[in-house]
Amino acid sequence: MHSVLRQPVKVVVGEKNAAADTVEQSLVVCGREDGKLVALRQMVREGLRPPVLIFMQSVERAMQLFHALVYGGLHVDVLHAERTAAQRTAAQLEATAASSAPARCCPVADWMLTGCSSSS
């Protein structure tokens, strides 16, 4: 570990480089770009339940998927560096509320999309 600090400390909670037991992960390989949305919709039909976090390669792709999922009737929000700090905080708070609220009186984000950069 390289650092500008003289005696840096690295703290690891839980097993190093491992997902938490409560997190379910999956990798779905799609042959074509339009197959990704088809596969995602199929997973929803098969019972995929929120909260869901999807990482995209760019802000543009995150926004494209955001619009497609909103059009499909899902409660979705998107988190990326091009949003203001207040918008990012609100999105994080809504996602936390969505994952912890047993019953909701108003729609909040069940799905969170995050774009890695503004360039593809």
Biopython code that builds the backbone (N, CA, C, O; Angstrom):
import numpy as np
from Bio.PDB.StructureBuilder import StructureBuilder

atoms = [
    (1, "MET", "N", (0.856, -1.173, 0.000)),
    (1, "MET", "CA", (0.000, 0.000, 0.000)),
    (1, "MET", "C", (0.898, 1.231, 0.000)),
    (1, "MET", "O", (1.703, 1.412, 0.914)),
    (2, "HIS", "N", (0.768, 2.063, -1.002)),
    (2, "HIS", "CA", (1.552, 3.293, -1.099)),
    (2, "HIS", "C", (0.715, 4.445, -0.580)),
    (2, "HIS", "O", (-0.487, 4.521, -0.834)),
    (3, "SER", "N", (1.358, 5.336, 0.145)),
    (3, "SER", "CA", (0.620, 6.450, 0.723)),
    (3, "SER", "C", (1.573, 7.593, 0.985)),
    (3, "SER", "O", (2.778, 7.394, 1.141)),
    (4, "VAL", "N", (1.030, 8.776, 1.031)),
    (4, "VAL", "CA", (1.831, 9.930, 1.416)),
    (4, "VAL", "C", (1.927, 10.018, 2.934)),
    (4, "VAL", "O", (2.713, 10.802, 3.465)),
    (5, "LEU", "N", (1.131, 9.216, 3.630)),
    (5, "LEU", "CA", (1.188, 9.182, 5.086)),
    (5, "LEU", "C", (2.392, 8.360, 5.527)),
    (5, "LEU", "O", (2.805, 7.435, 4.828)),
    (6, "ARG", "N", (2.949, 8.692, 6.674)),
    (6, "ARG", "CA", (4.140, 7.989, 7.153)),
    (6, "ARG", "C", (3.831, 6.593, 7.672)),
    (6, "ARG", "O", (4.578, 5.654, 7.397)),
    (7, "GLN", "N", (2.760, 6.445, 8.407)),
    (7, "GLN", "CA", (2.384, 5.139, 8.935)),
    (7, "GLN", "C", (0.886, 4.903, 8.694)),
    (7, "GLN", "O", (0.089, 4.964, 9.631)),
    (8, "PRO", "N", (0.508, 4.635, 7.448)),
    (8, "PRO", "CA", (-0.917, 4.444, 7.156)),
    (8, "PRO", "C", (-1.441, 3.166, 7.808)),
    (8, "PRO", "O", (-0.692, 2.213, 8.021)),
    (9, "VAL", "N", (-2.713, 3.159, 8.118)),
    (9, "VAL", "CA", (-3.369, 2.004, 8.714)),
    (9, "VAL", "C", (-4.513, 1.593, 7.798)),
    (9, "VAL", "O", (-5.300, 2.428, 7.352)),
    (10, "LYS", "N", (-4.593, 0.306, 7.529)),
    (10, "LYS", "CA", (-5.689, -0.221, 6.716)),
    (10, "LYS", "C", (-6.548, -1.102, 7.610)),
    (10, "LYS", "O", (-6.052, -2.036, 8.238)),
    (11, "VAL", "N", (-7.851, -0.795, 7.663)),
    (11, "VAL", "CA", (-8.778, -1.546, 8.496)),
    (11, "VAL", "C", (-9.721, -2.318, 7.584)),
    (11, "VAL", "O", (-10.332, -1.742, 6.684)),
    (12, "VAL", "N", (-9.838, -3.615, 7.816)),
    (12, "VAL", "CA", (-10.744, -4.460, 7.059)),
    (12, "VAL", "C", (-11.764, -5.026, 8.030)),
    (12, "VAL", "O", (-11.408, -5.637, 9.037)),
    (13, "VAL", "N", (-13.043, -4.815, 7.715)),
    (13, "VAL", "CA", (-14.121, -5.362, 8.543)),
    (13, "VAL", "C", (-14.698, -6.548, 7.797)),
    (13, "VAL", "O", (-15.125, -6.412, 6.650)),
    (14, "GLY", "N", (-14.716, -7.706, 8.430)),
    (14, "GLY", "CA", (-15.193, -8.910, 7.762)),
    (14, "GLY", "C", (-14.088, -9.524, 6.931)),
    (14, "GLY", "O", (-12.918, -9.172, 7.076)),
    (15, "GLU", "N", (-14.465, -10.446, 6.057)),
    (15, "GLU", "CA", (-13.479, -11.135, 5.230)),
    (15, "GLU", "C", (-13.013, -10.216, 4.101)),
    (15, "GLU", "O", (-13.831, -9.578, 3.439)),
    (16, "LYS", "N", (-11.724, -10.149, 3.889)),
    (16, "LYS", "CA", (-11.153, -9.264, 2.873)),
    (16, "LYS", "C", (-11.585, -9.693, 1.467)),
    (16, "LYS", "O", (-11.551, -10.875, 1.126)),
    (17, "ASN", "N", (-11.991, -8.712, 0.665)),
    (17, "ASN", "CA", (-12.392, -8.931, -0.733)),
    (17, "ASN", "C", (-13.542, -9.912, -0.896)),
    (17, "ASN", "O", (-13.576, -10.671, -1.864)),
    (18, "ALA", "N", (-14.474, -9.907, 0.030)),
    (18, "ALA", "CA", (-15.624, -10.810, -0.053)),
    (18, "ALA", "C", (-16.908, -10.020, 0.179)),
    (18, "ALA", "O", (-16.925, -9.052, 0.940)),
    (19, "ALA", "N", (-17.975, -10.440, -0.480)),
    (19, "ALA", "CA", (-19.277, -9.799, -0.289)),
    (19, "ALA", "C", (-19.877, -10.258, 1.030)),
    (19, "ALA", "O", (-19.554, -11.333, 1.535)),
    (20, "ALA", "N", (-20.739, -9.444, 1.569)),
    (20, "ALA", "CA", (-21.461, -9.810, 2.787)),
    (20, "ALA", "C", (-22.399, -10.979, 2.487)),
    (20, "ALA", "O", (-22.887, -11.122, 1.366)),
    (21, "ASP", "N", (-22.642, -11.802, 3.487)),
    (21, "ASP", "CA", (-23.538, -12.948, 3.314)),
    (21, "ASP", "C", (-24.957, -12.523, 2.957)),
    (21, "ASP", "O", (-25.711, -13.296, 2.366)),
    (22, "THR", "N", (-25.320, -11.299, 3.314)),
    (22, "THR", "CA", (-26.681, -10.827, 3.056)),
    (22, "THR", "C", (-26.851, -10.211, 1.674)),
    (22, "THR", "O", (-27.953, -9.794, 1.317)),
    (23, "VAL", "N", (-25.778, -10.146, 0.894)),
    (23, "VAL", "CA", (-25.829, -9.562, -0.446)),
    (23, "VAL", "C", (-25.829, -10.684, -1.475)),
    (23, "VAL", "O", (-24.946, -11.542, -1.485)),
    (24, "GLU", "N", (-26.839, -10.656, -2.338)),
    (24, "GLU", "CA", (-26.905, -11.634, -3.421)),
    (24, "GLU", "C", (-26.387, -10.965, -4.688)),
    (24, "GLU", "O", (-26.867, -9.899, -5.071)),
    (25, "GLN", "N", (-25.420, -11.585, -5.331)),
    (25, "GLN", "CA", (-24.834, -11.033, -6.546)),
    (25, "GLN", "C", (-25.049, -11.999, -7.699)),
    (25, "GLN", "O", (-25.134, -13.212, -7.512)),
    (26, "SER", "N", (-25.135, -11.435, -8.888)),
    (26, "SER", "CA", (-25.202, -12.297, -10.066)),
    (26, "SER", "C", (-24.613, -11.555, -11.255)),
    (26, "SER", "O", (-24.597, -10.325, -11.303)),
    (27, "LEU", "N", (-24.136, -12.327, -12.200)),
    (27, "LEU", "CA", (-23.599, -11.790, -13.438)),
    (27, "LEU", "C", (-24.377, -12.429, -14.570)),
    (27, "LEU", "O", (-24.448, -13.653, -14.677)),
    (28, "VAL", "N", (-24.961, -11.592, -15.413)),
    (28, "VAL", "CA", (-25.730, -12.081, -16.546)),
    (28, "VAL", "C", (-25.033, -11.598, -17.811)),
    (28, "VAL", "O", (-24.839, -10.397, -17.999)),
    (29, "VAL", "N", (-24.662, -12.522, -18.666)),
    (29, "VAL", "CA", (-23.988, -12.178, -19.918)),
    (29, "VAL", "C", (-25.047, -12.105, -21.015)),
    (29, "VAL", "O", (-25.806, -13.051, -21.228)),
    (30, "CYS", "N", (-25.086, -10.973, -21.703)),
    (30, "CYS", "CA", (-26.048, -10.763, -22.788)),
    (30, "CYS", "C", (-25.285, -10.617, -24.092)),
    (30, "CYS", "O", (-24.271, -9.921, -24.149)),
    (31, "GLY", "N", (-25.759, -11.259, -25.121)),
    (31, "GLY", "CA", (-25.073, -11.245, -26.405)),
    (31, "GLY", "C", (-25.102, -9.904, -27.113)),
    (31, "GLY", "O", (-24.171, -9.563, -27.843)),
    (32, "ARG", "N", (-26.167, -9.141, -26.902)),
    (32, "ARG", "CA", (-26.299, -7.849, -27.589)),
    (32, "ARG", "C", (-26.727, -6.787, -26.595)),
    (32, "ARG", "O", (-27.234, -7.102, -25.518)),
    (33, "GLU", "N", (-26.526, -5.539, -26.953)),
    (33, "GLU", "CA", (-26.858, -4.421, -26.068)),
    (33, "GLU", "C", (-28.344, -4.410, -25.710)),
    (33, "GLU", "O", (-28.693, -4.218, -24.545)),
    (34, "ASP", "N", (-29.223, -4.614, -26.693)),
    (34, "ASP", "CA", (-30.654, -4.593, -26.398)),
    (34, "ASP", "C", (-31.091, -5.802, -25.567)),
    (34, "ASP", "O", (-32.170, -5.792, -24.974)),
    (35, "GLY", "N", (-30.259, -6.834, -25.526)),
    (35, "GLY", "CA", (-30.554, -8.001, -24.714)),
    (35, "GLY", "C", (-30.451, -7.734, -23.220)),
    (35, "GLY", "O", (-31.023, -8.475, -22.421)),
    (36, "LYS", "N", (-29.733, -6.692, -22.832)),
    (36, "LYS", "CA", (-29.577, -6.364, -21.415)),
    (36, "LYS", "C", (-30.909, -5.958, -20.790)),
    (36, "LYS", "O", (-31.254, -6.416, -19.701)),
    (37, "LEU", "N", (-31.643, -5.111, -21.471)),
    (37, "LEU", "CA", (-32.935, -4.674, -20.948)),
    (37, "LEU", "C", (-33.928, -5.834, -20.942)),
    (37, "LEU", "O", (-34.729, -5.961, -20.016)),
    (38, "VAL", "N", (-33.878, -6.672, -21.960)),
    (38, "VAL", "CA", (-34.743, -7.854, -22.015)),
    (38, "VAL", "C", (-34.441, -8.769, -20.831)),
    (38, "VAL", "O", (-35.361, -9.254, -20.172)),
    (39, "ALA", "N", (-33.159, -9.005, -20.558)),
    (39, "ALA", "CA", (-32.759, -9.876, -19.446)),
    (39, "ALA", "C", (-33.178, -9.275, -18.108)),
    (39, "ALA", "O", (-33.622, -10.002, -17.219)),
    (40, "LEU", "N", (-33.044, -7.981, -17.956)),
    (40, "LEU", "CA", (-33.433, -7.320, -16.710)),
    (40, "LEU", "C", (-34.939, -7.421, -16.487)),
    (40, "LEU", "O", (-35.391, -7.710, -15.379)),
    (41, "ARG", "N", (-35.703, -7.183, -17.533)),
    (41, "ARG", "CA", (-37.169, -7.315, -17.420)),
    (41, "ARG", "C", (-37.575, -8.747, -17.091)),
    (41, "ARG", "O", (-38.525, -8.964, -16.339)),
    (42, "GLN", "N", (-36.860, -9.728, -17.648)),
    (42, "GLN", "CA", (-37.151, -11.130, -17.351)),
    (42, "GLN", "C", (-36.857, -11.427, -15.880)),
    (42, "GLN", "O", (-37.621, -12.145, -15.235)),
    (43, "MET", "N", (-35.764, -10.888, -15.341)),
    (43, "MET", "CA", (-35.443, -11.105, -13.930)),
    (43, "MET", "C", (-36.529, -10.519, -13.030)),
    (43, "MET", "O", (-36.858, -11.105, -11.998)),
    (44, "VAL", "N", (-37.087, -9.368, -13.409)),
    (44, "VAL", "CA", (-38.170, -8.763, -12.629)),
    (44, "VAL", "C", (-39.394, -9.670, -12.666)),
    (44, "VAL", "O", (-40.019, -9.906, -11.632)),
    (45, "ARG", "N", (-39.743, -10.182, -13.851)),
    (45, "ARG", "CA", (-40.888, -11.094, -13.976)),
    (45, "ARG", "C", (-40.686, -12.364, -13.149)),
    (45, "ARG", "O", (-41.646, -12.932, -12.628)),
    (46, "GLU", "N", (-39.438, -12.800, -13.034)),
    (46, "GLU", "CA", (-39.134, -14.029, -12.299)),
    (46, "GLU", "C", (-39.030, -13.801, -10.795)),
    (46, "GLU", "O", (-38.765, -14.741, -10.046)),
    (47, "GLY", "N", (-39.235, -12.566, -10.347)),
    (47, "GLY", "CA", (-39.290, -12.340, -8.916)),
    (47, "GLY", "C", (-38.162, -11.529, -8.306)),
    (47, "GLY", "O", (-38.074, -11.449, -7.080)),
    (48, "LEU", "N", (-37.302, -10.928, -9.102)),
    (48, "LEU", "CA", (-36.254, -10.065, -8.552)),
    (48, "LEU", "C", (-36.907, -8.952, -7.750)),
    (48, "LEU", "O", (-37.754, -8.231, -8.277)),
    (49, "ARG", "N", (-36.536, -8.800, -6.510)),
    (49, "ARG", "CA", (-37.158, -7.822, -5.624)),
    (49, "ARG", "C", (-36.143, -6.795, -5.143)),
    (49, "ARG", "O", (-34.974, -7.119, -4.936)),
    (50, "PRO", "N", (-36.589, -5.564, -4.966)),
    (50, "PRO", "CA", (-35.707, -4.513, -4.474)),
    (50, "PRO", "C", (-35.315, -4.749, -3.021)),
    (50, "PRO", "O", (-35.961, -5.527, -2.319)),
    (51, "PRO", "N", (-34.269, -4.084, -2.574)),
    (51, "PRO", "CA", (-33.516, -3.064, -3.307)),
    (51, "PRO", "C", (-32.529, -3.682, -4.296)),
    (51, "PRO", "O", (-32.007, -4.774, -4.073)),
    (52, "VAL", "N", (-32.284, -2.969, -5.385)),
    (52, "VAL", "CA", (-31.395, -3.400, -6.448)),
    (52, "VAL", "C", (-30.431, -2.256, -6.758)),
    (52, "VAL", "O", (-30.842, -1.102, -6.874)),
    (53, "LEU", "N", (-29.165, -2.582, -6.889)),
    (53, "LEU", "CA", (-28.139, -1.598, -7.252)),
    (53, "LEU", "C", (-27.481, -2.091, -8.526)),
    (53, "LEU", "O", (-26.964, -3.207, -8.572)),
    (54, "ILE", "N", (-27.499, -1.256, -9.567)),
    (54, "ILE", "CA", (-26.934, -1.630, -10.858)),
    (54, "ILE", "C", (-25.853, -0.628, -11.215)),
    (54, "ILE", "O", (-26.103, 0.577, -11.243)),
    (55, "PHE", "N", (-24.655, -1.119, -11.488)),
    (55, "PHE", "CA", (-23.551, -0.260, -11.906)),
    (55, "PHE", "C", (-23.478, -0.254, -13.428)),
    (55, "PHE", "O", (-23.530, -1.305, -14.067)),
    (56, "MET", "N", (-23.357, 0.929, -13.994)),
    (56, "MET", "CA", (-23.267, 1.090, -15.444)),
    (56, "MET", "C", (-21.893, 1.655, -15.783)),
    (56, "MET", "O", (-21.220, 2.213, -14.916)),
    (57, "GLN", "N", (-21.468, 1.512, -17.050)),
    (57, "GLN", "CA", (-20.139, 1.969, -17.422)),
    (57, "GLN", "C", (-20.043, 3.484, -17.584)),
    (57, "GLN", "O", (-18.940, 4.030, -17.601)),
    (58, "SER", "N", (-21.175, 4.170, -17.704)),
    (58, "SER", "CA", (-21.124, 5.624, -17.894)),
    (58, "SER", "C", (-22.419, 6.264, -17.414)),
    (58, "SER", "O", (-23.429, 5.592, -17.208)),
    (59, "VAL", "N", (-22.361, 7.566, -17.243)),
    (59, "VAL", "CA", (-23.546, 8.328, -16.866)),
    (59, "VAL", "C", (-24.598, 8.205, -17.959)),
    (59, "VAL", "O", (-25.784, 8.047, -17.670)),
    (60, "GLU", "N", (-24.166, 8.277, -19.214)),
    (60, "GLU", "CA", (-25.110, 8.202, -20.328)),
    (60, "GLU", "C", (-25.872, 6.882, -20.316)),
    (60, "GLU", "O", (-27.090, 6.872, -20.496)),
    (61, "ARG", "N", (-25.165, 5.758, -20.103)),
    (61, "ARG", "CA", (-25.831, 4.454, -20.073)),
    (61, "ARG", "C", (-26.756, 4.349, -18.864)),
    (61, "ARG", "O", (-27.839, 3.771, -18.960)),
    (62, "ALA", "N", (-26.336, 4.904, -17.727)),
    (62, "ALA", "CA", (-27.193, 4.893, -16.538)),
    (62, "ALA", "C", (-28.483, 5.659, -16.817)),
    (62, "ALA", "O", (-29.565, 5.217, -16.431)),
    (63, "MET", "N", (-28.372, 6.797, -17.481)),
    (63, "MET", "CA", (-29.560, 7.594, -17.790)),
    (63, "MET", "C", (-30.464, 6.881, -18.793)),
    (63, "MET", "O", (-31.687, 6.949, -18.676)),
    (64, "GLN", "N", (-29.879, 6.201, -19.775)),
    (64, "GLN", "CA", (-30.682, 5.454, -20.739)),
    (64, "GLN", "C", (-31.478, 4.353, -20.049)),
    (64, "GLN", "O", (-32.671, 4.190, -20.304)),
    (65, "LEU", "N", (-30.817, 3.600, -19.176)),
    (65, "LEU", "CA", (-31.511, 2.540, -18.459)),
    (65, "LEU", "C", (-32.534, 3.117, -17.498)),
    (65, "LEU", "O", (-33.619, 2.558, -17.341)),
    (66, "PHE", "N", (-32.204, 4.225, -16.855)),
    (66, "PHE", "CA", (-33.134, 4.909, -15.954)),
    (66, "PHE", "C", (-34.441, 5.210, -16.673)),
    (66, "PHE", "O", (-35.518, 4.890, -16.170)),
    (67, "HIS", "N", (-34.349, 5.826, -17.850)),
    (67, "HIS", "CA", (-35.558, 6.194, -18.598)),
    (67, "HIS", "C", (-36.332, 4.957, -19.042)),
    (67, "HIS", "O", (-37.563, 4.955, -19.014)),
    (68, "ALA", "N", (-35.625, 3.909, -19.451)),
    (68, "ALA", "CA", (-36.310, 2.678, -19.879)),
    (68, "ALA", "C", (-37.050, 2.034, -18.711)),
    (68, "ALA", "O", (-38.167, 1.547, -18.888)),
    (69, "LEU", "N", (-36.451, 2.021, -17.521)),
    (69, "LEU", "CA", (-37.091, 1.385, -16.367)),
    (69, "LEU", "C", (-38.239, 2.233, -15.819)),
    (69, "LEU", "O", (-39.259, 1.694, -15.388)),
    (70, "VAL", "N", (-38.075, 3.559, -15.836)),
    (70, "VAL", "CA", (-39.170, 4.432, -15.411)),
    (70, "VAL", "C", (-40.357, 4.251, -16.353)),
    (70, "VAL", "O", (-41.502, 4.175, -15.908)),
    (71, "TYR", "N", (-40.082, 4.183, -17.643)),
    (71, "TYR", "CA", (-41.138, 3.965, -18.630)),
    (71, "TYR", "C", (-41.846, 2.634, -18.378)),
    (71, "TYR", "O", (-43.038, 2.492, -18.651)),
    (72, "GLY", "N", (-41.095, 1.661, -17.854)),
    (72, "GLY", "CA", (-41.670, 0.360, -17.534)),
    (72, "GLY", "C", (-42.407, 0.322, -16.209)),
    (72, "GLY", "O", (-42.915, -0.730, -15.820)),
    (73, "GLY", "N", (-42.479, 1.448, -15.505)),
    (73, "GLY", "CA", (-43.265, 1.525, -14.282)),
    (73, "GLY", "C", (-42.524, 1.208, -12.993)),
    (73, "GLY", "O", (-43.158, 1.054, -11.949)),
    (74, "LEU", "N", (-41.208, 1.107, -13.037)),
    (74, "LEU", "CA", (-40.445, 0.819, -11.829)),
    (74, "LEU", "C", (-40.046, 2.115, -11.122)),
    (74, "LEU", "O", (-39.822, 3.140, -11.767)),
    (75, "HIS", "N", (-39.960, 2.059, -9.792)),
    (75, "HIS", "CA", (-39.477, 3.210, -9.019)),
    (75, "HIS", "C", (-37.962, 3.169, -9.036)),
    (75, "HIS", "O", (-37.346, 2.345, -8.360)),
    (76, "VAL", "N", (-37.364, 4.058, -9.811)),
    (76, "VAL", "CA", (-35.927, 4.034, -10.059)),
    (76, "VAL", "C", (-35.346, 5.416, -9.770)),
    (76, "VAL", "O", (-36.007, 6.434, -9.974)),
    (77, "ASP", "N", (-34.116, 5.437, -9.300)),
    (77, "ASP", "CA", (-33.377, 6.693, -9.220)),
    (77, "ASP", "C", (-31.984, 6.418, -9.740)),
    (77, "ASP", "O", (-31.569, 5.266, -9.867)),
    (78, "VAL", "N", (-31.272, 7.474, -10.037)),
    (78, "VAL", "CA", (-29.940, 7.345, -10.606)),
    (78, "VAL", "C", (-28.987, 8.215, -9.803)),
    (78, "VAL", "O", (-29.345, 9.310, -9.370)),
    (79, "LEU", "N", (-27.778, 7.724, -9.610)),
    (79, "LEU", "CA", (-26.777, 8.402, -8.801)),
    (79, "LEU", "C", (-25.501, 8.509, -9.618)),
    (79, "LEU", "O", (-24.933, 7.495, -10.022)),
    (80, "HIS", "N", (-25.049, 9.736, -9.864)),
    (80, "HIS", "CA", (-23.802, 9.937, -10.609)),
    (80, "HIS", "C", (-23.244, 11.317, -10.293)),
    (80, "HIS", "O", (-23.922, 12.154, -9.697)),
    (81, "ALA", "N", (-22.007, 11.540, -10.698)),
    (81, "ALA", "CA", (-21.277, 12.759, -10.337)),
    (81, "ALA", "C", (-21.840, 14.023, -10.985)),
    (81, "ALA", "O", (-21.538, 15.128, -10.534)),
    (82, "GLU", "N", (-22.639, 13.881, -12.019)),
    (82, "GLU", "CA", (-23.192, 15.065, -12.672)),
    (82, "GLU", "C", (-24.402, 15.634, -11.934)),
    (82, "GLU", "O", (-24.886, 16.710, -12.286)),
    (83, "ARG", "N", (-24.892, 14.937, -10.926)),
    (83, "ARG", "CA", (-25.969, 15.470, -10.087)),
    (83, "ARG", "C", (-25.345, 16.316, -8.986)),
    (83, "ARG", "O", (-24.180, 16.131, -8.633)),
    (84, "THR", "N", (-26.114, 17.227, -8.458)),
    (84, "THR", "CA", (-25.601, 18.059, -7.371)),
    (84, "THR", "C", (-25.442, 17.213, -6.112)),
    (84, "THR", "O", (-25.997, 16.118, -6.017)),
    (85, "ALA", "N", (-24.690, 17.722, -5.156)),
    (85, "ALA", "CA", (-24.498, 17.007, -3.893)),
    (85, "ALA", "C", (-25.841, 16.769, -3.206)),
    (85, "ALA", "O", (-26.060, 15.705, -2.627)),
    (86, "ALA", "N", (-26.737, 17.749, -3.266)),
    (86, "ALA", "CA", (-28.058, 17.602, -2.647)),
    (86, "ALA", "C", (-28.867, 16.501, -3.339)),
    (86, "ALA", "O", (-29.547, 15.721, -2.672)),
    (87, "GLN", "N", (-28.796, 16.434, -4.669)),
    (87, "GLN", "CA", (-29.516, 15.393, -5.401)),
    (87, "GLN", "C", (-28.960, 14.009, -5.079)),
    (87, "GLN", "O", (-29.720, 13.054, -4.924)),
    (88, "ARG", "N", (-27.633, 13.900, -4.978)),
    (88, "ARG", "CA", (-27.025, 12.610, -4.650)),
    (88, "ARG", "C", (-27.411, 12.173, -3.239)),
    (88, "ARG", "O", (-27.715, 11.004, -3.002)),
    (89, "THR", "N", (-27.396, 13.121, -2.308)),
    (89, "THR", "CA", (-27.772, 12.801, -0.927)),
    (89, "THR", "C", (-29.224, 12.354, -0.864)),
    (89, "THR", "O", (-29.545, 11.374, -0.191)),
    (90, "ALA", "N", (-30.101, 13.066, -1.560)),
    (90, "ALA", "CA", (-31.518, 12.696, -1.571)),
    (90, "ALA", "C", (-31.713, 11.303, -2.162)),
    (90, "ALA", "O", (-32.520, 10.525, -1.652)),
    (91, "ALA", "N", (-30.990, 10.980, -3.222)),
    (91, "ALA", "CA", (-31.101, 9.664, -3.845)),
    (91, "ALA", "C", (-30.641, 8.573, -2.874)),
    (91, "ALA", "O", (-31.266, 7.516, -2.783)),
    (92, "GLN", "N", (-29.558, 8.831, -2.158)),
    (92, "GLN", "CA", (-29.066, 7.850, -1.191)),
    (92, "GLN", "C", (-30.054, 7.667, -0.050)),
    (92, "GLN", "O", (-30.291, 6.541, 0.388)),
    (93, "LEU", "N", (-30.632, 8.758, 0.436)),
    (93, "LEU", "CA", (-31.608, 8.670, 1.521)),
    (93, "LEU", "C", (-32.852, 7.914, 1.081)),
    (93, "LEU", "O", (-33.390, 7.110, 1.843)),
    (94, "GLU", "N", (-33.316, 8.160, -0.137)),
    (94, "GLU", "CA", (-34.487, 7.444, -0.647)),
    (94, "GLU", "C", (-34.196, 5.960, -0.796)),
    (94, "GLU", "O", (-35.046, 5.127, -0.481)),
    (95, "ALA", "N", (-33.005, 5.621, -1.272)),
    (95, "ALA", "CA", (-32.652, 4.213, -1.426)),
    (95, "ALA", "C", (-32.585, 3.526, -0.072)),
    (95, "ALA", "O", (-33.018, 2.382, 0.064)),
    (96, "THR", "N", (-32.051, 4.205, 0.922)),
    (96, "THR", "CA", (-31.990, 3.646, 2.272)),
    (96, "THR", "C", (-33.397, 3.452, 2.823)),
    (96, "THR", "O", (-33.692, 2.420, 3.425)),
    (97, "ALA", "N", (-34.258, 4.431, 2.621)),
    (97, "ALA", "CA", (-35.645, 4.326, 3.084)),
    (97, "ALA", "C", (-36.363, 3.187, 2.377)),
    (97, "ALA", "O", (-37.149, 2.469, 2.995)),
    (98, "ALA", "N", (-36.102, 3.019, 1.101)),
    (98, "ALA", "CA", (-36.763, 1.959, 0.332)),
    (98, "ALA", "C", (-36.355, 0.586, 0.827)),
    (98, "ALA", "O", (-37.172, -0.335, 0.837)),
    (99, "SER", "N", (-35.106, 0.435, 1.235)),
    (99, "SER", "CA", (-34.646, -0.884, 1.651)),
    (99, "SER", "C", (-35.017, -1.206, 3.083)),
    (99, "SER", "O", (-34.999, -2.373, 3.472)),
    (100, "SER", "N", (-35.359, -0.186, 3.891)),
    (100, "SER", "CA", (-35.619, -0.455, 5.301)),
    (100, "SER", "C", (-37.073, -0.266, 5.716)),
    (100, "SER", "O", (-37.456, -0.678, 6.810)),
    (101, "ALA", "N", (-37.888, 0.348, 4.863)),
    (101, "ALA", "CA", (-39.282, 0.622, 5.243)),
    (101, "ALA", "C", (-40.153, -0.600, 4.992)),
    (101, "ALA", "O", (-40.204, -1.092, 3.865)),
    (102, "PRO", "N", (-40.843, -1.104, 6.023)),
    (102, "PRO", "CA", (-41.709, -2.261, 5.809)),
    (102, "PRO", "C", (-42.933, -1.932, 4.959)),
    (102, "PRO", "O", (-43.402, -2.766, 4.185)),
    (103, "ALA", "N", (-43.441, -0.723, 5.108)),
    (103, "ALA", "CA", (-44.579, -0.283, 4.292)),
    (103, "ALA", "C", (-44.351, 1.177, 3.946)),
    (103, "ALA", "O", (-43.966, 1.974, 4.801)),
    (104, "ARG", "N", (-44.589, 1.519, 2.695)),
    (104, "ARG", "CA", (-44.306, 2.891, 2.263)),
    (104, "ARG", "C", (-45.609, 3.615, 1.958)),
    (104, "ARG", "O", (-46.536, 3.047, 1.382)),
    (105, "CYS", "N", (-45.657, 4.869, 2.352)),
    (105, "CYS", "CA", (-46.843, 5.661, 2.061)),
    (105, "CYS", "C", (-46.652, 6.458, 0.778)),
    (105, "CYS", "O", (-47.611, 7.022, 0.252)),
    (106, "CYS", "N", (-45.444, 6.511, 0.279)),
    (106, "CYS", "CA", (-45.179, 7.237, -0.961)),
    (106, "CYS", "C", (-44.104, 6.493, -1.724)),
    (106, "CYS", "O", (-43.287, 5.806, -1.112)),
    (107, "PRO", "N", (-44.078, 6.610, -3.063)),
    (107, "PRO", "CA", (-43.090, 5.874, -3.832)),
    (107, "PRO", "C", (-41.686, 6.438, -3.622)),
    (107, "PRO", "O", (-41.473, 7.649, -3.689)),
    (108, "VAL", "N", (-40.759, 5.565, -3.374)),
    (108, "VAL", "CA", (-39.342, 5.937, -3.296)),
    (108, "VAL", "C", (-38.579, 5.001, -4.209)),
    (108, "VAL", "O", (-39.162, 4.087, -4.791)),
    (109, "ALA", "N", (-37.298, 5.218, -4.338)),
    (109, "ALA", "CA", (-36.503, 4.415, -5.261)),
    (109, "ALA", "C", (-36.298, 3.008, -4.732)),
    (109, "ALA", "O", (-35.760, 2.823, -3.640)),
    (110, "ASP", "N", (-36.726, 2.015, -5.501)),
    (110, "ASP", "CA", (-36.450, 0.617, -5.196)),
    (110, "ASP", "C", (-35.176, 0.178, -5.908)),
    (110, "ASP", "O", (-34.473, -0.726, -5.457)),
    (111, "TRP", "N", (-34.896, 0.829, -7.017)),
    (111, "TRP", "CA", (-33.745, 0.493, -7.852)),
    (111, "TRP", "C", (-32.833, 1.703, -7.904)),
    (111, "TRP", "O", (-33.309, 2.827, -8.063)),
    (112, "MET", "N", (-31.542, 1.496, -7.776)),
    (112, "MET", "CA", (-30.574, 2.592, -7.865)),
    (112, "MET", "C", (-29.584, 2.268, -8.972)),
    (112, "MET", "O", (-28.965, 1.204, -8.971)),
    (113, "LEU", "N", (-29.441, 3.179, -9.907)),
    (113, "LEU", "CA", (-28.477, 3.036, -10.994)),
    (113, "LEU", "C", (-27.328, 3.998, -10.717)),
    (113, "LEU", "O", (-27.557, 5.123, -10.273)),
    (114, "THR", "N", (-26.132, 3.580, -10.965)),
    (114, "THR", "CA", (-24.997, 4.477, -10.777)),
    (114, "THR", "C", (-24.092, 4.433, -12.002)),
    (114, "THR", "O", (-23.722, 3.359, -12.477)),
    (115, "GLY", "N", (-23.745, 5.599, -12.498)),
    (115, "GLY", "CA", (-22.863, 5.723, -13.654)),
    (115, "GLY", "C", (-21.456, 6.038, -13.186)),
    (115, "GLY", "O", (-21.263, 6.853, -12.284)),
    (116, "CYS", "N", (-20.476, 5.397, -13.793)),
    (116, "CYS", "CA", (-19.093, 5.537, -13.341)),
    (116, "CYS", "C", (-18.420, 6.803, -13.809)),
    (116, "CYS", "O", (-17.622, 7.379, -13.069)),
    (117, "SER", "N", (-18.710, 7.253, -15.003)),
    (117, "SER", "CA", (-18.069, 8.463, -15.509)),
    (117, "SER", "C", (-18.973, 9.071, -16.570)),
    (117, "SER", "O", (-19.952, 8.455, -16.990)),
    (118, "SER", "N", (-18.644, 10.273, -16.997)),
    (118, "SER", "CA", (-19.476, 10.921, -18.001)),
    (118, "SER", "C", (-19.048, 10.563, -19.416)),
    (118, "SER", "O", (-19.685, 10.992, -20.378)),
    (119, "SER", "N", (-17.976, 9.782, -19.559)),
    (119, "SER", "CA", (-17.546, 9.364, -20.900)),
    (119, "SER", "C", (-17.755, 7.876, -21.058)),
    (119, "SER", "O", (-17.616, 7.119, -20.097)),
    (120, "SER", "N", (-18.093, 7.445, -22.279)),
    (120, "SER", "CA", (-18.339, 6.019, -22.474)),
    (120, "SER", "C", (-17.121, 5.292, -22.980)),
    (120, "SER", "O", (-17.169, 4.081, -23.194)),
]
sb = StructureBuilder()
sb.init_structure("model")
sb.init_model(0)
sb.init_chain("A")
sb.init_seg("    ")
for serial, (resi, resn, name, xyz) in enumerate(atoms, 1):
    if name == "N":
        sb.init_residue(resn, " ", resi, " ")
    sb.init_atom(name, np.array(xyz, "f"), 0.0, 1.0, " ", f" {name:<3s}", serial, name[0])
structure = sb.get_structure()
